[in-house]
Amino acid sequence: MRNVWGQTECQNLKNALSKEWLETNGLGGFASSTIIGANTRRQHGLLVVALQPPGDRHVLLAKLEEKIEADGHEAHLSTNLYPGTVYPHGFNIQQEFRLRPWPTFRYATSEFDLEKTVTMIHGENTVVVGYRNLKARGPVTLWVRPLLAFRHYGALGRRDDTVTMALERGNGVVSVQPRPELPRLYFHIGPATVTAVGDWYYNLSYPTEEGWQAGYQEDVFAPLELAFAIAAGQTAYLVATTEPKTAVKPEELLARERDRRLRDEREADPDRRALLVASGAFLARRGEDGLTVLAGYPWSTDWGRDAMIALPGLTLTTGRHDAARRILLTYAQYCNQGLIPHVFRERDARPEYHEADVSLWFIVAAWRYWKATGDKATLQQLLPVCAEILKHYQAGTRAGIHTDADGLIHAGAPGLPVTWMNANIDGYLPTPRHGKAVEINALWFNALMMMAEFEAKIAQNIPAATVLRKRADWVAASFSKVFWNREAGCLYDTVHGTARDASIRPNQLLAVSLPFSPLNREQQQAVFDVVTKQLLTPYGLRSLARDHERYSGRYTGSRLQRGAAVHQGLIWPWLIGPYCDAYARLHGTGKAQRQEIERLLRPLLDHLADAGLGSLPEIFEDDPSYRQAGCYAQAWSVAEVLRVYDTYL
């Protein structure tokens, strides 16, 4: 994967605004913007902190306004978007952007050549910004104004005269606490001089937010201005942090961070290296000592389903076995009435429970962890939770989740989405999928088979294992009887009473791709062929066949229109994982088959160098442009491509 974007790309405003970078700190906090430092969305910022890791995130430091003087000439480094205009035009002197080992911006004129770096420090709410004078006729003076937002990352700020801009000064440190309910922000500035300013910047525009009801413009404020004198060949540092440190050594922070990142950077294969580097961004602390997976940046919190699907790719194929163990144990402690949380709310961390597949994915993830590590001790801790899940699914639990008379899982309650196709726009469910959903029951069959293995090989309970296998056989027979659509030669998507939904969706593929299939070989091939013909695209699987009356392949329009389209035709990259598993099951893993899998992955591997740089997005539009949408960095998209890459290539 490429690592440098040059002058032509940086100085093409439209192109530059479409390319975003991401730094994370393992707490849920992050820094993110475009390759020219112009913020285009409300979540962009240089210091976004999680007040209740990994949630309750707030943008403290939105960006830096920078101006340089060299040899009697002044130049702006910043670029801001305002209604109908751009000012200043720092992108016009930007020579390049580099992504690794951390975002690096180079600006140059005939008078100066300056390199700027932005680095988040793992495990801290700290960002280090460095300015190196590469070559100048003499010292340069750099003026920096931190522009503060101090608001929730999903909100937008407007001028507020109750904001406190009073500065507290110490030895090389200046701090400000604009709002009493938010942390104090410390700036470690070294020998820079400080001037109190107290200015507001009005109507910064974030074009990616246009069309959303909450608006797309905000006001930010600058309590202070810093002046750095930087001699030729020297570096000045600005460290912004919520950590109340008396002294900071930026060089030591950066050296420690570089060493931490070298583990993944040492990978020789450039595609795998890019995926490894991307994968670490999604692992984050939950609470004091738990570990979780953030579903996507810049706005998603931790979703149980996403965490379980992403776990093998993010942790098992990467050798992060302890992280996998901690994630499973973290989610296990929240199991309630047989349900693993499908989401933790952003603002108050409260777990929510009403989606039927998450607990089954938990069992699949636990089984895959055991197969990868042989860790029986951890499985003995997880086994009671897995047993509780099966007990409640059979007896009945929240959201109408229960086992029907035919042994299959039926789920659904008014106003609640119960599957991964869970769009909910103010109570409107475009894809409710109540009843018996095909992938829920494929997962149910797998959960029974996996629990039978756990009972036999972990608990040494052969009678219990035998009972579970017999139940699984019954479920497999019912599955084929209930879901097989003879006319279409594939599976129904949902069955609810006498109603059978024949929509061609990718959900049926899980009956072929999961470790245990309830279908015979002929049925598996038929399902795979239908999915290939109607759903396969260069960037994953579309969520609904194009000939369906409700198909929508564009992510445009109002919030309602966008939300309604998410599972009605848009392309999901994570589904390339199940697709490749199904292909390998049916065709093998010889040289020709591995070459075909590499061909299937190639467009996504190449996309690592586009848009959300170094990562893969949540969704793509289903048209020739294949414009990405949703989160620009999505955990299960990265994880499934990495898992397939390591498994088959």
N, C-alpha and C positions, 0 to 999 in steps of 0.2 A: 504494500500500500504506500502511496506517495506520502511525503511528509512536508513538502514545501509548496506553497502557492505564491507565485511570483508577482511582479509589478503589474503585469497586464490584468491579472485576476483581481488584485487588490484595488486597482484604480478604476475598475469597471464596477460602478456603484451597485447596479442591480445584481450582478453576479456575487459581489462581496456580501451583500445583505442576505443572500440565500445560504450562506455557509456559516454554521455555528460550531463553537467549540464548548467543551465541558470539562471542568475540574471538580472533583468531589473529595470529601474529607472523611467518609466512613461513618458519619454521624447523621446523614441525611442532608447535610449542608452542601452547598456547591457554589461555584463561580461559573458564569456562562455569558457569552455574548457572541457577536459575529466576528469575522476575521479582521474587521476594521474597527472594532470596538464600539460600533453604533448599536445600541440596544433596539431590538425590534419587537420585543414581547415583554409583558409585565413581570415575568419571572426572571428576566435577565438581570444580572448584577455581579459585582465582584466579590461580595460577601453576603451570601444567603445562608442564614443559620437556622438550625432546627432547635427550637426551644425545648421540645419534648422529643428527643431523638427516637425515630427519625422524622417526626412530624412537627406540626405547628411552626412552619417555616416562614421566616420574615426576611425581606430584602432590607439590609441595613445600609450597605455601601452599594449604590446603584452603578456608579462609574467614576472615572477621574477625568476632570477637565485639565488638559495639559497644553502648555505653550513653552517654546524654547527660544532662547536668544543665543546666537553664535555669530561672532565677528560683526556685531552691529546689526544683524538681521534677525527678525522674529518670524517664527512659523508655528502654526497650530498643529498639534498631533491628533486632536480629537475630531470626531465626526458625530454630529447629532442630527436627528430628524425632527423637524418641526412642521406644522401645517403648511403644506405647499412649498417648503424650502428645506435646504440642508445647510447647516452651519455649526461649526467651522467645516473646512474641507481637508481635514488631515489625511484622508485616504489618498489625496492627490500626490502626497510625497511618501506614501508607504511603498516600500520596495519589495517586501515579502512578509509572509506569515508562515511560521513553522508550528506544527502541532506537538511534537515530542522533542524532549521529555516533558515539556510543558509549553503552553502557548507563548510564542515569541513573535514580536512585531518589530520590524526594522524600518526606520524612517531616515531619509537622507535627502540633502540638497547639496549644492556646491560648498556650503558653509559647515555642514555637520553630517555625521552618520551615527545614529543613536539606535540602540537595541533595548527593547522593553520586554520583560518577562512577567508572567502571572502564574503563581504557584500556590495551590492550596496545600496545607499541611495536614497529613492524615491524623485523625484523632483529636483535632483542635478546630475551633472556629477562628482560623487564622489564614490570612492570605498575604503572601509576600510579593511585592511588586519591585522589580529591579530595573534600573536605567543605567545602561553602560555606554559611555562615550567612546565609540569605536575609533573614530579619527576626526579630529577637528584641529583648526589652526591654533586653538588655545582652549581654555576652559569654556564650558557652556553653562548658562543659567537656565534651569528648568523650573517653571512655576506649575504647581499642581493644586487643583481645588477638588477635594473629595465631595462628590455630589451624593447626598444622603436621601434615602426614601423612608426608612423606619416605618414600614407597614407590612402587613401580611402579604405573602407573595402572590395571592390571588386577588388582591385589591389594587386600587390605583389611588395615589395621593393627590391632594390639592392643597394649596397654600393654607396653612394652619398657624395662626399667630400664637397659639398656645405652645407650640414647639419651642423648646429651650435650646438656644445655641451657645450658651455660656461655656467657655473652655476652662478646663483644669490643666495646668501645666506642671511638668516635672522635669527631671533631668533626661532630655532626649525623648520625652513622651508628652503627648497632648491628648486629652480625652474629652468626650462629649456624650451626654445622655439626653437626647431630644425628648424622649417620652419616658416617664418614670416606670411604666410597666414593661419596658424593653431593656435589654442589657446596655450597659455603658460600652462605648466603642473607643478603644485605645489606638492611637497612631504612634508607632515608634518611628521616629523621623531622623535619628542621628543628629548631624550638625546642621540640619536645615533650619532656616528661620521661619517663624510663624507669624501670620497676620490674621486677626479676627476680621471676618467680612460680613457674614450674616445675610448673604444674598439668596434670592429665589430664582430658579430657572423655570419658566412657565411653558406648559404645553409640549413637553417632549412627546413625540408621536411614536406609537408602536404599531406598525402596519399589519403585523400578523394578527393583531387583536381586532381589526376592523370587522364589523359585522356582528360582533358579540354585544349583548345588551349592556354589559358593564362599561363599555367605552374603550378608548384606545389612547388616551392622552393623560399625562399627569404632570404635576409640578414637583420638583425636587429642590433641595436647599444645600447651600455651601456655607457651613459655619466658619471655615478657615481657608487660608491659602498658604501653601508651603513653597519656599524657594530653596532649591538645591544648586550649589555650585559644584560642577562635576569636571574634574581635570581629565585631560586626554588619557584614555586607557583605564580610567577608574569607573567604579559603579556606585551609584547611590541607591539606597533601599528605603522603601516605605512599607511598613508592616502594619496591617489593620487587623485587629483581633478583639474578641470579647474576653480574652483571658487576662486577668489582672496581674500581669507580670511586671516586675520592676525593671527588668532588663531583657533584651532580646538580641541574639546574635544571628542575623539573617543568614550569614554564610553557613553556620552550623545547621540551621533549620533546613536549608536547601541541600546540604550534603547528606543529611539524614534521609530526606525525601528522595533524593536521587538514588541512594542505595536501596531504598525500599522498592522503587520502581524497576530497578535493574533486573529483578527476578523474571519479569515477563519480557523485558526488552532484550534479554539474551537469546530468546528463541530465534533460530536461524531462518525458519520458513516465514516469509513476510506476511502471508495471509493469516497463518496461525498466530503470529506475533500480534497483529492488529486485533484479532479477536480476543486474545488473552488480555491485552491492555484494556480493551473495552469491557471485558467481563467484570473486572474488579470494581467498576464504578457503581454496581448495583447492590453490593453487599454493604449493609449498614447496621449499626447497633440499634437494638430496640430495648429501651429502658436502661437499666444499669449494666446488665451483663448478657442480655439476649442478643441474638443475631437474626437478621431478616433480609429480605430481598425487596428493594424498591422496584416497583413494576416498570417505571419509566420516568424519564426527565423530559421537560422540566416540572411537571405538575403531579404525577401519580405518587401515591403513597404505597404502602406494602399491601398487596393483594395476595391472599392465600393461594389461590389457583396459580397465579403467575409465578409465585415463589416455588411451588412444588414442580411445575412444569420446567422452570428454569434451573432448578437445583442440580440436575445431572450435568448440564452443560457448564454452569458457572463454577461448580465445585468439584464434581467427581472427575471429569475429564481434565481438569486443570490441576489436580492433586491437592485441592483445598479440602481434604477430607474432614479436618476438624471443623471447618466452617459449615460443611454439610451437616455434621452431627449437631452443632449448636443451633442451626436453623430448625432442624426437625424437633429438637427438644424444646426450643422456644415456642413453636406452634403447638406442640403437644400439651403444654401447660394451659393453653387457652381452650382446649376441647371442651365443649359444653353440649350435653344431650346428643352426643355422637357427631357433633359438627365442629369442624375446624373453621376459624373465622375466614370469611371471604375477603374482608377488608378491615383495616384499622382506620378509624376516622382521622382526618388530618389535624383537626384543631384540638381534639380532646383524647385521642388515642383509644377511644372506645371500640372494642371489636364488634362486628356485625355478623349475623349468622342467618342466611336464608338461601344459599345457593348449593345445589345438590351434588355437584361434582367435586368440590374442593376436598372434602374428607376422603373421597376415593383416590384423588390424585395424591393425597398424603400417604396413603398405603402404597401406591406405586412408587413414590419417591423413597419411602423407607425400604422397600424391596430392592430398589436399584442401589441404594446406599449399601445395603447388606451384600449384594452381589459384587460391588466394587471393592469393598473393604474387608469383608468377612468379620465385621465387628459385632459379635454376638452380644457383648455386654450392653451396647447401646440398644440393640434390638430388643433385649429383655426389658429395657425401660420403656420402649415404644409399644411393645406387644399389648399391654393392657389398654392403651389408647386405641389401637387398631381393633381390638375386641369390642370395645365400647362403641366404636363406629358401626361395626356390623350389627351389634345388638339393637341399636336405635334405628338403623335403617330397616331392619326386619320388623321391629315393633311399631315404628312410626315416631317422627320427631317434628321439628318446626317445618314451616313452609309446605306442609302437606307431603313431606318426604316419607314414603313407606313402601313396603314390599306388597305387591298385589298378589292375587290368588295364583297367578302363573309364575310367581317367583321373580318377576321383573320390578324395577323401581319406578314408582309413579311419584311425581312431584309437581307442586304448583299451588299457589295461593294468590288471591286477587291483589294486583298491584305490585307483585314481587317477581323479579326475574330470577330464575332458578338455574340457569346454565351460563356458559361463558358468553353467549350472545345476550348480554345483559344491559343493553342500552336502556336508559330510563330518563326520559326528558319530562321532568315535572309530573311524574305519574303516568306518562304515556309510554307503553312498552311496544316498540316496533316489532320485536321478536320474542313474545312471551314464552313460547315453546313449552307450555304446560302439558302434563300428561307423562307419557313414557318417551323420553328423549333417547335417541339412538346411542349417542356417545356416553350418556350416563349409564346405560345398561351394558355397554362394552366395558366401561370402567368397573361396573359392579361385578361382572364375570371375572375380570382380572383381580379384583380385590379378594374374591372368594378363593381363587387359585393361589394367590400369593399368601393369603392367611393359612391355607392348607400347608404350604411349605414352611411357614413360620412355626405352625404347631408341630409339624413333624421334625424339623431340624433345629429349632430354637427351644421350644417348650418340651420336646420329646413326648408329645401327646399324640400318639398314632390314632387312637379312636376319634379324637376331635378332628384330625386331619382328614380321616376317611369321611366323616360327616360333611365336612366342607367341600370335598371333591364331589360327593354325590349331589350336593346342592348346586355346585357349579355346573355339573352335567345337566341338571334340570333347567337351570337358567339358560344354558347354551341352546337346548332344544326349544325352549320358549322364545328365545331371541330370534332364531331363524323363522319360526312359525309366525311371530308377530310382525317382524320388521321386513321380511323379504318381500320386495315388490317385483312379482314375476313379470309384469308388463314392461317395466323399465329396466329390469336386470340389475337392480341395485337395492339399496335399503331405503325405507321410509325415514324421514327425518324425525317425526314424532308420531305417536299414536295416542289418541285420547278417546276412549270409548270406541265407537265405531268410526270415528274420524281418523283418516290417515293422511298425513301431509307428505306428498310426493316431491316436495321441493328438492332440487339437487343442491345440496350443501356439502361442505367438507367434513361435517361431523361424522358421517358414516365411515370415513376413512380410518377412524380410530379402531373400528372393529377388525381392521386388517393390520394396523401398524403396532398396536400394543403388544407386549410380550406374549400374551395368550389370546388367541382368536376364537370366537364362538362360531365362526363360519368354516365351511369346508373349502377346499382349495379352489374349486370352480367358482364359488361365490366370491371368494377373496379377489380372484382375477377380474371378475365382472365388475365389482365395486371399483377396483383400481382403474379399470378401463374407462368407466363413466366419469370418474373424477378427473382423469387425465384429459379426456376429451372436452369436458365442459368447465373445468375449474382451474386447470394448471395455467400459470402465467410465468414470465421470467422472474418475478419477484415474490413468488409464493402462490397460494391458492385464493381465488376469489371466493367470497363468502356466500354467493348465490349465483346460479347459472344465469347467463345473460338473457335467456328467452323467458324468464319468469316475469310476470306482470308487475311485480314490486321491485324488480332489479333497479339499482341505482349505483353507478360506478364513480360518481363525483362527490367530493367532499367540499361542497360550496353552499352558499345561502345562509339562512338563519340558523340559530342554534338547533331548532327543531329539525330542519332539513339535514343538517350535518349529522346530528345524532341518529336520525332515522336511517341514514345511508351506511352507517358503520358496519352493520352485519347484513346488508342487503346488496352486496356486490363489490364492496371495497376489498382490496387484496391484503391478506395477512401473511407477513413473512414467516412467522413462527411455524406455520403449517407445512413449510418445506421439510421440517424435521420428520413428522409423521409420514409425509409423502415418500421421502427417501427410505424410511424404515420399511414401508409397504413394498416399495420397489425391490429392496434387497431381499425381503422375505420371499418374493415371488420369482425373482430372477437371479439371486445369488450375489456373490461379491467378488467375482473374478475380475481380471484386468479390464475387460470391456465394460463391465458393470460399474467399476470404480470410476472409469473415465466418464460414464454417463452421469454419475452422481456429481463429479466435479463440474460437468457442464451445467447441471441444474443449479449448483451453488454459485457459479461464476458471476452472474449479474449482481447478486447480493454482495459477494466479496468485493467486486469493483465499486459498489455503492458505498463502501466504507470511506471512500475518498470524496464523497459528495454530501452536500446538505449538512446533516449532523455528523461532522467530521470524526472519523474513527469509531463510529457506532452505526447501528441499524435502527430504522424507525419502527413505529407501531403498525402503520398501514401505508398502502399506496393507493392512489386512484387507479381505476381500471380503464385507462385510455392510453393512446400511444405515447403520451408524455411520461406516464408512470410517476406523476408527482407524488412525493411522499407527504404524509399528513399525520395528524395526531402527535404523540410524543416523538421527538427527534432521536431519542435513544431509548430503546425498549429492551427490557431484560430478556424476555423469552425469545425475541428475535435474534439477539446476539447468542444466547445460550443454545438454541436449537441448531443454528448454523455451526457453532463450535463443536457441539456434540456430534453432529453428523460428520463434520470434517475429521474429527479424531477417530470416530468409529470406523469409517469406510475409506478414508484417503491416506 
